[in-house]
Amino acid sequence: MDRTVPFCLLLAAAIGGALPSAAETVYRCGESYSQQPCPGGKPVQADDPRSQSQRTQTREAARRDAKLADEMQKSRLKEEAKPAQALLPPPKAEALDPPEAPAASPGVAKKPAYFTAVSPAKKDKAQPGKKKKAKKKTGTPAQSN
């Protein structure tokens, strides 16, 4: 790629920025601005109030930002060129070593590796060794037979 064209453009911009510019009259015409007077237009002061050192600092900051942006883009493109980790197959289960359970001390119940829900025993079921009491029927003697 020919580097003389960008260099010439940069040189022309530097020379153009270094020359003092004549203040042009700018007119405000309603909600827009123009360099030509318009009916009802008011002249507006359009000079750059910054000093030469402030303009130089601004240009240097813009140059630094552009250089940093180029470096960040190169870094991003380099990272994107790497193969994606999500496309690699997961390791086989046999290759993974299960963690060893600590030795259980005697008299302590061993907790299962997974949770199992158990419903409590119902109270109205007949338990062995207990008899059911018969309910007395109440009512008139004609109904009890």
C-alpha positions in Angstrom: 0.0 0.0 0.0 1.3 3.4 -0.9 1.9 5.5 2.2 2.6 8.8 0.5 -1.1 9.6 0.1 -2.0 9.4 3.9 1.2 11.3 4.7 0.3 14.1 2.3 -3.2 14.3 3.7 -1.8 14.5 7.2 0.7 17.1 6.2 -2.0 19.2 4.5 -4.2 19.0 7.6 -1.4 20.1 9.8 -0.5 23.1 7.7 -4.2 24.0 7.3 -4.7 23.9 11.1 -1.6 25.9 11.8 -2.6 28.8 9.6 -4.7 31.4 11.3 -8.2 31.4 10.0 -10.2 34.5 9.3 -13.3 34.8 11.4 -16.4 34.4 9.2 -19.7 35.8 10.0 -22.3 33.1 10.8 -26.0 33.9 10.8 -28.7 32.2 12.8 -31.8 31.8 10.7 -34.5 30.4 13.0 -33.2 26.9 14.1 -30.4 26.6 11.5 -27.1 28.4 10.8 -25.8 29.8 7.5 -22.9 31.8 6.2 -25.2 33.9 4.1 -27.6 36.4 5.6 -31.2 35.5 5.7 -34.3 37.6 6.5 -34.5 37.9 10.2 -31.1 36.3 10.7 -28.9 37.4 13.5 -25.1 37.3 13.3 -23.4 34.9 15.7 -19.8 35.0 17.0 -18.2 31.7 15.6 -14.6 32.1 16.6 -12.8 29.3 18.4 -12.2 30.6 21.9 -9.5 28.0 22.7 -5.9 28.9 22.8 -3.3 27.3 20.5 -2.0 25.0 23.2 -5.6 23.8 23.9 -6.1 23.0 20.2 -2.8 21.2 20.2 -3.7 19.1 23.3 -7.0 18.2 21.6 -5.3 17.0 18.4 -2.8 15.0 20.5 -5.6 13.4 22.5 -7.5 12.5 19.3 -4.3 11.0 17.8 -3.7 8.9 21.0 -7.3 7.7 21.0 -7.1 6.7 17.3 -3.8 4.7 18.0 -5.4 3.0 21.0 -8.5 2.1 19.0 -6.3 0.6 16.3 -4.5 -1.5 18.9 -7.7 -2.6 20.4 -9.1 -3.7 17.0 -6.0 -5.7 16.3 -6.2 -7.4 19.6 -9.9 -8.2 19.1 -9.3 -9.6 15.7 -6.5 -11.8 17.0 -8.8 -13.1 19.8 -11.6 -13.8 17.3 -9.2 -15.8 15.1 -8.7 -18.3 17.9 -11.0 -21.4 17.9 -14.0 -21.1 20.1 -13.9 -23.2 23.3 -17.6 -24.0 23.2 -17.1 -26.1 20.1 -14.7 -28.5 21.8 -16.3 -31.8 23.0 -16.6 -32.1 26.8 -14.3 -34.6 28.6 -15.5 -38.2 29.0 -17.0 -39.1 32.3 -14.5 -41.9 32.7 -11.7 -39.5 32.6 -13.0 -37.5 35.5 -12.1 -39.0 38.9 -15.1 -38.9 41.4 -14.2 -37.3 44.7 -13.6 -39.8 47.4 -16.0 -39.7 50.3 -14.4 -39.3 53.8 -14.3 -42.4 55.9 -17.5 -42.7 58.0 -17.1 -43.0 61.7 -19.0 -45.9 63.3 -22.4 -45.1 64.7 -22.9 -42.2 62.4 -25.5 -42.6 59.6 -24.1 -42.2 56.2 -25.8 -39.6 54.1 -26.8 -40.7 50.6 -25.2 -39.1 47.6 -28.6 -37.8 46.4 -31.7 -36.7 48.2 -34.8 -38.9 48.4 -38.1 -37.4 49.6 -40.0 -39.7 52.0 -43.6 -39.0 53.2 -44.3 -39.4 56.9 -46.4 -42.3 58.1 -50.2 -41.6 58.2 -51.8 -41.6 61.7 -55.1 -43.2 60.7 -53.6 -46.5 59.5 -53.9 -49.3 61.9 -50.6 -50.0 63.6 -49.8 -53.6 64.7 -50.7 -54.4 68.3 -53.4 -51.7 68.7 -57.1 -52.4 68.3 -59.6 -50.1 66.8 -62.4 -48.9 69.1 -65.9 -49.5 67.9 -68.0 -46.4 67.5 -71.3 -46.3 69.3 -74.2 -45.6 67.1 -76.6 -43.1 68.5 -80.2 -42.8 67.5 -83.6 -44.3 68.1 -84.0 -48.0 68.8 -86.0 -48.5 65.6 -83.0 -47.5 63.6 -80.5 -49.8 65.3 -80.7 -53.3 64.0 
